[in-house]
Every structure is written in C-alpha cells, then in structure tokens.
Amino acid sequence: MKTWLTAALATASMAAALGAHAQAADPLKAAVAADHRSVGNVARDVYRHPYETLSFFGIKPTDTVVELAPGGGWYTEILAPYLREQGQLYAADGGSARFKAKMESLGVYGKVRITAFDPAKGLLDIAPPGSADAVLTFRNVHNWMGQDKAQDVFNAAFKALKAGGVLGVEEHRLPASRTQDPKAPSGYVQEAAVIRFAEAAGFKLAGRSEVNANPKDTADHDNGVWALPPTYANKEKDRAKYQTIGESDRMTLKFVKP
C-alpha cells in the first residue's frame, strides 16, 4: 500500500513539475494559469479559449497591445502579466470606475495604461498613432454598431497600429443566411459585416479561426445573445436549454494593416 501511494505521489509531483516547466517555457500559458485570475473568469476558459485565441492573433510578450473596451477585465487579467516585463498594454476604457479600481488593486496591473475610449463621444485616441503591434476586441462590435460608430472604431484601430500590425476581432456570429440589422440589437453580427468595416478602414483579412465556434448556437434566441450563459436574460425560462448550448458561437478574425 505504501509503495503504491509513494509511486502515486511521485507521479503527481512529476506531473506538477512538468506542468510548471511548460508554463515557464511558455509565458502565455503561465499568464492564463496565473493565480490572480478570478475563479469566475477561469471557469469561462472552456468557452473563451484564451490561449488558443491569443496564439492565433500572434500576440508576443514584447508587443504593444491595445485592448478595446476591456469591460470587467477578463482578458486584461491575462494580457497584463503577459506583457508586463517586455511589452505594453493599453486598456482603451470608457472611464469605468470598476475597471480603474481593478487596475489599482494588484501590482500585476501596474504597467497598464488606461486611455479614454468612448466612440459615442468621439474619444478614439486609443494609443499613440503607429505605436501598436496589435489591437484586440472581444465581443464589442455589436455595441459600436448600435451607436453607428463601428467604422470610426475600426478607423481608430488602423491609426493606432504600426504597418504590419494586427487587428484581432472576436464577435458573436450571425449566420450568413440571416438578415443583418445595422444596429445589431441581438448582439450577433455577420462575419461579412465585420470584414466590411475592417476593409473600409484599410485592413486586409489575414485569417479565420473556428476556435470559438459553437455549432449548438442557432443565434435566434428571445433576448438575443444575452439569453445564453453567463447572462441568462430570460432568467429561468428555458435555462436548461441555454445551459446545454453554452456560450455563443463566435467568429475569430485576424486582420493586418498593410
């Protein structure tokens, strides 16, 4: 019994050591696994695939990155430590006191630069012109469409990026067979609409990834994308159905500034 237990403990210890070594060798894995991340955010990794998504966008620890509309800081929790030592993170935020407090709460966020970003008010200087290696946005395009400001935001991203810089877009996906409302009230957007905004700003489409795809999502729910987890806008109505679906089907698009 003792021999079996000793062997099991040795195996677990070796696995932990190998895991730690893998994280040390891959700073992005280390950032995703960092213990400062909130438990609720970590639980959503299964739907958001942060490691795969940021790898697809080609984000390096030496990059200058702009995160547009970081919200509660879900991706900021990963990007801040990843870029802290060698890169730079700009959080283009709308003046949220909650986000500011989060950035002041831990030393890991000490190098994050918050810039004023409010498309409805014309605040679009997200970073110095031509300074960024990447501009990233996660599930925000529908909001800007609702304000008739989406094109302005894509233009601002183009202005902030260096030549060869990347615009990474993740957004709730409306099937091509469905009609796109210009205001996107359901929260879903066609890939073609996002590509039009990007190309009108001067970007070239460089790649698509299905890492955030969810074929169970039909994109036709009462109360739109917010019927799905984690929001559950319909409360207990059809909650089990929405739990089975999971989070939304999402496009993941990579654009490049020529």
Secondary structure as GFF3:
##gff-version 3
##sequence-region A 1 258
A	DSSP	alpha_helix	2	25	.	.	.	ID=ss1
A	DSSP	alpha_helix	27	32	.	.	.	ID=ss2
A	DSSP	alpha_helix	39	43	.	.	.	ID=ss3
A	DSSP	alpha_helix	45	48	.	.	.	ID=ss4
A	DSSP	alpha_helix	50	57	.	.	.	ID=ss5
A	DSSP	beta_strand	64	68	.	.	.	ID=ss6
A	DSSP	alpha_helix	76	84	.	.	.	ID=ss7
A	DSSP	beta_strand	88	93	.	.	.	ID=ss8
A	DSSP	alpha_helix	97	103	.	.	.	ID=ss9
A	DSSP	three_ten_helix	107	109	.	.	.	ID=ss10
A	DSSP	beta_strand	113	116	.	.	.	ID=ss11
A	DSSP	three_ten_helix	119	121	.	.	.	ID=ss12
A	DSSP	beta_strand	132	138	.	.	.	ID=ss13
A	DSSP	alpha_helix	141	146	.	.	.	ID=ss14
A	DSSP	alpha_helix	150	160	.	.	.	ID=ss15
A	DSSP	beta_strand	161	172	.	.	.	ID=ss16
A	DSSP	alpha_helix	191	201	.	.	.	ID=ss17
A	DSSP	beta_strand	204	209	.	.	.	ID=ss18
A	DSSP	three_ten_helix	224	227	.	.	.	ID=ss19
A	DSSP	alpha_helix	239	245	.	.	.	ID=ss20
A	DSSP	beta_strand	250	256	.	.	.	ID=ss21
###
